[in-house]
Amino acid sequence: MVALGTAAANAAPFVHPGALHTQTDFNRMKAKVDQGAQPWLAGWNMLINNPHASLNWQPRPANVIYRGKDGAGHPENYGTLFNDTAAAYALALRWKVSGDDAYADKAVAILDAWSGTLSEINGSSDKFLASGIYGYQFANAAEIMRTYKKWPEQNVQRFKAMMLNVFYPMNHDFLVRHNGAKIDHYWANWDLANMSSMIAIGILTDRRDIYNEAVDYFKHGLGNGAVEHLVWQLYPDGLGQIQESGRDQGHSMLDLALAGSFCQMAWNQGDDLFGYQDNRLLRGIEYVAKYNLGNDVPYATYRNSDVTQDVISSNSRGGIRPIWELLYNHYVVLKGLKVPYTQMFVEKARPEGGGGNYGPNSGGFDQLGYGTLTYTLK
């Protein structure tokens, strides 16, 4: 665990709710949906038609979650976790927009079922993907539900304890030790997942030290999730090559999904990481968008301890993930920047759905989604 220093102890209190969404965001969503305004209504319909947002959803908590073969014969069961985190988030959104407490009750029932059951995440090294991706997603669902007055305080505290005792130690350990591997062995998404969990847990539990640990890693970390290693090659035309570009495009988009979520959470706490190093992240976003829209982009040979990649990968090129609204609305609508390829991609992907709308496997649940409803500003 990271010690809480004097500077952190004296820092301003956190904004709540203040992970991916603030109360101002929820007020906008509700007003626009009530007005029947587009594209919010289309985004709302994606949400309410998703089975994860249904009152019929039944959680399936487990004492130990396994992702990857652990060598001891335990079957992988992490699908139960990513489905339930998606449901908790979808139901939380549905409550905040509709005002119907039945959805709040169902959301906290999922959170309570897991916080009263889960004690460990295990498996192969893939367990660190689970600790990161599902950690940030669960923390975000709980950050929304903290405003629900009928969620018993002891249950809120129990959920926070699960995040601090099960998820955060794995996030911290991975970013410090990287599972005993060389520092450049793990692809950027592994770092970004655990960074996103860390910052979300810091916000949820009012732990400024954990929050600061995550932000510092984004700026100065040694692994591939730090922004200088994520967008590692800059070009004169304003584009920036992503660390996983030579691997495949699905993981390149996952990098953007996680980095965008990370920066959004920091933004809602008053820290502009979107603009860090003269919008370095944006250069990578435009690079991925341009290539996945069918255009040529420059490419420099990528080398690390394990691979040499001489050409950009076309694997899963042009795929759709619900990640673009967040990025477009921040850089274009809020900041007024010109990002033509991101704009074209958001128009292609709109309206964005959530978990279960992009396939039944883990890749379809790596991002919480529903960005058309949640991030459209005007």
N, C-alpha and C positions, 0 to 999 in steps of 0.2 A: 504494500500500500504506500501511497505517496503521503508524506507528512504535510500537514496544513501549516503553511507559513504565515507570518504576520501580514504580509501584503495581501495574501488571499483572504485572510480573516477580515481584513478591513475593506475589502472590495465592496462595491455596490451590490445590493441584493439582486437576485435573478428575477427576470420577467417571467411571470406565470399567467396563463400557459405561454410557453416560449421556446418550444423545440422547433418543429417544422412549421407550426402555426401559432399565431397570437390571437387574442380575443378580437382584435380589430379585423383579422382575417375571417374569423367565424361570423362576425357581424356582416361583413361584405357578402359572404357566401349565402347566408340566410336571406338577406335583403334581395339579392339578385334572383335566387330561386323563387322566393315569394312573388317577385315581379314577373316571373316567367321569362327572364332575360336570357339571351344566348351570348356566349356558349355555355354559361353556367348551368342552364337547365339540361343541356345535353350531357354535361359532366355528372349532374345529379342523377340523371336516368341511368348512366353507366353504373353508378353506385347502388341505387336501389334495386336494380335488376341483377346484381351480383349475389349469388347464394351466400357469400360470406357476410353480407349485410342483413341477413334474414334473422328473425326471431327464432327460427327453427334450428339455428346453428347450435350444435352440441360440442363443447370442448372435450378433448381427449388428452388430459395431462399425463405425463409420465415422470417417474422418479428420476430416471436417467435417460438422457437423449443421446443417441449415437448417430454420428454422421461420419461415414467412411468405415471400412472394415477394421476392427480393433485387434484382430488376430486371436480373439478369444471366442469367436462364434456368435457374438451378439448381433442380432439383425439391426439394420439401419431403420430408425423410426423417426427421423427428423422431419418427415413430411407432416406428422401431427403438429409439430411446433410451428412450422411456417404457415400452415393453414390456419391455426388458431391465432397467430399474431396478426395475420391478414384480417381475420374476422374481428378481432378486438379493435383494430384500427378502423375498419369499415363501419362497425356499429357505433364507435365513438363519434365518427364524422356524422353519421346519420342522426344521432341524438342531437349534436350541436346545431345542425341545420333545421331539423324538424321540431325540436323541442319536446319530443315524445320520450318520456322517461323509461318506457319499456326497452328502448334500445340502449339506454345507459345501464339499466339493470343487467341486460344480457352482456354488455361489454365488461362490466366489473365482475360478472360471474366467471367469465373466461380468465380474467386477470387473477381472481381469487383462486380458481381451480389450479392454476399453474404455480402461484406463489405458495400454496399449501402442499405442493407435491414435488416440484422439481428441486433436486439437490445437486445434480452433476450433469455436465456435458462431456461426452467422451467419444471415442472412435479413433480414426486415423488422424493425421494432421488436419484433415478436413473439419475436425471439431472446432478449429479456430475460425473457420468460415461461419459456423453456426453461432459461436459466441459473438461474432461481430454483427452479422446481418440481422439475426433475430433479436440480438440485444438492442440494437438501435430501434428496431421496429416495435418491440415490446415497450421500451421506455417512452416512445412517442405516443403509443396508445394510452399509457398511464398518465402522461403529462396532460393529455386532453381530459382524462377522466378525473383528475385531481379537483376539477371545478364542480364535481357532482357531490352535492351535500349529503346524499344518502349512501355514499361509499364509506363504510365505517373506518374511522381513523386507524384502528388497529390493523385493519386489512391493508390500508394504504401503506402503513409502516412495514408490514410483512412483505408487501410487493417490493418496496424499496430495498429491504434487506436481501431479497433474492437477487436483485440487480447488483447489489454491492458485493454479495458473497459468492454468487455463481458466475455472473457474466464479467463484471469488471476485473477480477483477478486474472481471468484469461485474456482479456483485452490488453491489460498492462503487461502481462508476461510475454505475450506474442510480440508486442512492439519493442520490448527490451531484449528478448532472447531469440525471437524468430525461430522457435522450435529447435534451437541448436544449429541452425543452418547458417550458411554464409549470408551476409547482409543483403546481397542482391538476388538471392535464390527465389524468394517468393514474389509473385507478380503483384502489381500495385493494388489490385482489388483486395488482397488479403489485409494489407495495412489499412486501406481506406475503410473496410468493413469494421475493423476493430477501433479505428479512430472515431468512426461515426457512433458506435456503441458507447465509447468512452465519453464523448461530448454530450450525448443524450442523457447518459446516467448522471453526469455532473450536474446538468440542468435539473433533472428530476429530483435528485437528492440534495440539491443546494450545496454541492461540494465544489467550491471554486477551485480547489487544488486539482481535482480530476478534470474539470473543464480546461484549466490552463495547461495541463499535461497534454491534452489532445490538440489544443491550438498551437502549442509549441512544436509538436511533432509535425503538423502541417507545414510550419515555416522552416523548421531546422532538423527534422527527423533524418535518420540515416538510411531508412529503408525506402522502397519504391513508392510508398504512398505520400511522402513529402512532395510538395508541389514542384520543386525543381527536378525531382526524379520522375514524377508523373508526366509532366510536360517537359521532356528532357532536351528536345532539340527545337530551337526557334529558327524561323525562316523570315527572310526580309519581307515577304508578302503578308506578314501578320499571322501566319499559321504556326502551330506548334505540334510536333509529333508526340503522340502518346506512347507511354512505355510498352503497352500491349499491342501496338499497331501491327507488329510483325507476327503476333500470335493468332488473333482472330478478332472479328469486329464485335461479336457478342460481348467479349470481355472488355473491349475498348469502351463500349457503351455502358457496361457495368461500372467501369471506372468513373464515367461522367455522372451516372446515377448516384453513386456514393459520394463523390466529391461535391456534387451539387447539393445533396442533402446535408452534408457536413457544413458547407458554407452557409446554407440557409439557416441552420440552427445557430451558428455563430452570429449571423446577421441579426437574428431576432433578439440576441443578447447584446447588440451594439458593436460587434466586431465585423469589419468588412474584409473578409478573406476572399470574396469574389474579386475584389479589386487589387488584391495583394500582388506586388511586383508588376504593376502596370497591367493588370488584368491577364496575368499569365495563364490562369485556368481557361479563360475565354479563348485563347489562341488554340488550346487543345480541343475545346468544344467545336470550334469552327472547322478544325482539321477533320475530326471524326464525322461531322455532319456533311462536309463537302464530299468526302470519299464515299460515304454511304448513300449519297444521292446520285452516285454514278460518275462523279468527276475524278480527274487525276489530281493527285497531291504529291508534293516532293516527299522523298523518303531517304533517310540516312540509315546505313547498316547499323543494326542494334546488336550489341554484344554484352553478355554478362557471364557469370561463372559457369553457366550451364548451356547457353545457346548462342549461336550466331545467326541472325535473321537478315538476309540480304535484300528481301523484297517485302513489301507490305502484304499482309494476308487478305485474301478475298473471302475467306471462310465466314459465313453468316453475314456477308455484306448486304446492306439494305434492310436488315431486320428492324422490327419495331419494338421499342420498349417505351413505357410511359414515363419518360424522363425529361421531355423537351419543354413543357410548359413552364416549369420552375426556372429553367435557364433562360428561356426567351423573355419571360416577364420581368426577370431581374435586370438583365442587361439591356433589353430594348425598351420595354414599357417604363420601367422605373428609372433607368439611368440614361436612356436616350441614345444608346450606342447602335451602330450599324453592324448587324450580324446576319448577313443575307442567307447563309446556309442553314443556320439554326432556325431562322424564320421559315424557310421552306420546309424544314423537317417538322416543325411544330404544326404547320398546316396539314402536312401529310398524316400525322399521327393523331390529330384531334378528332373526336374527344377521347381523352385518355381514360382507360379503365384501371382496374387494380388487380390484386392477386386473383388468379383464376381466369382472367381474361386473355392471358398470353401463354396459355399452355399449363398442363397440370404438374410439370416438374419444377424443380427449385428455381431454375432460371426465370420462370414466369412470376416468381414471388420475391425476387431479389430486391425489388423496389416497391414501395407502398402504392405509388400511382395516384390516380384520381386528380391529376394535376390541373385538368381543365376546370374542375370545380374549385380546387383549393388555391391555385396560384394565379388564375386570371385576374388581372388588376382592373382593366377597363376595356 
